[in-house]
Amino acid sequence: MSNLRDAEGLRMPYGKTSTQYQTEFEPATGTIWGYFNPRGTACFSLGLLKDIRAHDSQLAVNRGQIDFNGDLQKINYYVVGSRAPRVFNLGGDLALFVLLIKSRDREALAHYARLCIDNMYPRIQNYFAPNMVTISMVQGDALGGGFECALSSDVVVAEESAQLGLPEILFNLFPGMGAYSLLSRRIGMRAAEDLILSGRMLPAKQLHDMGVIDVLAKDGEAEIAVRDWIARSWKRRNGTQAVLRARQLIQPITREELDAIAEVWVDAALRLED
């Protein structure tokens, strides 16, 4: 425990720092800290999606290891957060959606959906590394695809002031990049449908009470809460990781399932009118 506390702050940037997705590595705990650093609106633009994919694809290829200072280092934990003030992520690129829907460009819309799934599915599968635990650190609002991204981790930590929701139904669409599958795993199909069809933004505390969020943190203390969770699970991480893998076996989410739902989303989007 003391070693983990001593490690606080001993994180080193690695990878390209000029991208919209910035990463740091903490050798003492084997933790990646990844941060959305979007240009412009804090949404999943094509640029941000490609930058995340460039980092995470190497992690998946190496089965949960990274090349750090010339050596392959095993990753125990992978935390994702945001550098945008008071925003985790606002979801899909709405301006792009409007453009592609109006132009009836089905292939481009499907390409965007596939790129989202390319990012989501490896994280749901822990980058094919059975000993890695993924953690979402939500320090601001998470809407639509941002909420889906938060749900793709094993553990969701959110600050009290964060608002999370799936507003797509309000403009006659639905969240098609994993929300149904991921929420069903956590709270059951009926509750997942109720949340999706409501379009409501809910405070983190309410979602914590519902079982959607695992750890509720005070404002400004999400990173402390993440570190506390890692410290508490450190000596029993083998058992913890095994339980999380059992969760995946009992309620598997396949790439085929995500792709098929994304196709339903594309079809639904193209039926929208002005």
N, C-alpha and C positions, 0 to 999 in steps of 0.2 A: 504493500500500500504506500509506504513512504517513498519508494522509488517512483511510483506513478505520480505522486504529488511533486517530487523533485523534477519530473520531466516536463511539468507545465511550462509552456512557452518555448521549449526546445524543439521548435519546428523549423524546417528549412524548405524554402521554395524549390520545386523541381518542375521540369517541363518548361514550356514557353510561357513567360509571364505576360506577353503582349496579347494573349488570346482572351476571349470572353468567358473562359472557364479557367480559373487559376487554382493551382494545387500546391499543397505543402505536405511534407512528410515528417512524422514524428517517430524517430527510430526507437525510442525507449519502449513505446507501446505498439509499434508496428501499425500506426494509424495514418491514413490519408485524410487530409482535410481539403475538401473541394468546395469552391465557391463560384456561384454564378456571378459574373461581372459584366452584365450586358451593356451594350452601347444603345442608348435610347431607351425605349420602353422595356420594362423588365419582364419580357415575355420570351417564349421559346421561338426566337427568330431562326431562320435557316442557319445563320452564322453561329449562333450559340449552340444549336443542335450539332453542327458539324465539329465545333471545338470540343464539346463534351465527348463526342464519338471518337475523335482523334486520340483523346487520352484513354478512354475506357476500353477501346478495342485492344490496346496493347496489354491492359490489365487482364482482359479475358483470354487473350492468346497465351499469356504467361501463367494462366491458372492461379490468379491472385497474388502474383509477385510483380515487383517493379524493379527496373534497372536504376539503382541509386548509387552514384559514385562508382560505377563500374561493377557493382555486385547486385545479384538478384536478392531482393529483400521480401520476405513474406509479409503479407498484409493481414493483420488480425481484425482491424476495424476500418470502415470507410464511411466518413461523415460527410454529408453534403449540406451546404448552407448557401447563403447569399451575401454579397457585399452591397446590395441595393438597400438603402435605408428604409426600414419598416416594410419591406416587401421580400417575400421568399421568391415567388414567381407568379405572374398574372396569367399564365397559361398560353394558349395558342396565339399565333400572330393574326389577329383579327383583320388587320388591313390586307394582309396577304390572302386570307380566306375570301374576303369580299371580292378582291380582284379576280381570283381564280374561279369563284362561283359565277360571277357575272360573265366571264369569258368562256364558261362551260369547259374549263380545262381539267378534265377528269384525271388525266395522267399526272399533271403537276400536283393536284390535290392528293392523289394516292401516293405520290412520291414523298410529300410532306408527312403523311400518316405513317408510311413505312420507316422514315427516318426517326420519327418519334418512338416507334416500336423497337427500332434498332438500339435505341438508348435505354428504353424501359426494360426490355426482356432480360438482357444480361444482368441488370441490377436485381431484378426479381430473382434471378438464379444465382445471386452472389458471385457473379463473374466466373461461374463454374469452379469456384474454390470452396469446398465444403467447410473450411475452417474460418471463413471470413464472416463477420457480422456487419451489416450495413445499417446506418443510422441517419435519419433526416433531422436536421436542426432548423426548426422553423422559427424565425425571429421577426416575422411580419406576415402580411396577408398572402395566402396561397389560394388561387382561384383556378378552376378548370384543370388544365394540364399541370399547373403548379401543385394543386392538391393531389393529382394522380402521381406526380413525381414523389411527393412526400410519402404517399402510401406505398410506394414501391420498395421502401426499406423495411428491414426486419423490425426496427424500433423507430417510433416517431416521437420526437421531443419538440414541444411547442411552448412558446411564451404566452402568458395569460392574455396579452392584448392582441394576439394574432387572431385574425378572422379567416376562416376557411370555408370554401363552398364550391358548388358546381352550378354556375349560373346558365349553362348552355340552353336549358329548357326554356328560359325566358325569351330567347330568340329562336325557339322552335327547332332546337337541335338537341344533342345529348353528348356527354363526354365519352369519346370513342377510343381513347388510348389507354384503357386499363381500369378506369374507375369502377365499373360494374364488377369485374373479376376481383379486384383488390379489396373493395368494400365488402363484397360477399364473404370473402375469407375472414374478415374481421368481425362483422356484425350480422351476417346472414343475408340472404337474397331479398327478403321482404323489406328489411330496414334499409338496405342499399338502394332499392328502388324508390322507397319513400324519400330518401335524401336526394337522390338524383332528380326525381320529378318535382321536388319542392323548389329547386333553384335557390334555396336560402343560403345566406352567409351565416355561419354559426361561430360563436366564440370558442376558443380553444378549450375552455373549461367544460362547456357542454359536450363537446366531442370527446373529451377525456372521460366524462361520465358515461358516455355511450360505448366506450371501448374502442373508439377510432384512434385516439391519441394515447400513447403509452405513458409518457412522462409530461406532467404539467410543470413548467418552470416560471419563476417570477420574471418580470420584464427585465431584460438586460443580463439574465443569468442562464440563458440556454446553454452556453458553452460549459459553464460550471456544472449544470445538470448532466450534460453528456459525459463530462469527465467523471462525475460521481457514479454514473451508471457503469462506465468502463471499470472504475476502481472496484465497485461492488461485485462485478461479475468476473474479475480478473482471475481469482483462484479457482473458479468453477467454470471457466470459459469453455472447456471441452464439453461439459455437460450441457451448457447453455446453447452452444452451437449445434449440438446433436438434437436438442429439442426443437430448435428453429428449423433444422433440416426435416425433422419428423412432420412439422407443420406443412412443409412443402409436399411431402409424400401424401399426407391425408387430404390436402386441398391443393392439388397441383394446378399451376397456371401455365399452359403450353404456349409456344410461339404460334401454333396454328390457331388457337383460340383468340389470341390478341389480333392476329392478322385478319381473321374472319370478322371480328367486331369492328376493326378499323375499316373494312370494306363496307359494312353496314353504315358506318359514319359517313364515308365518302358519298354513298348513294343518297343518304338523307340530306347531306349538305347540298347536293346538286338539285334536290327538289325544292330548295328554298326559293322564294320569289322576293321581289323588292319590298 
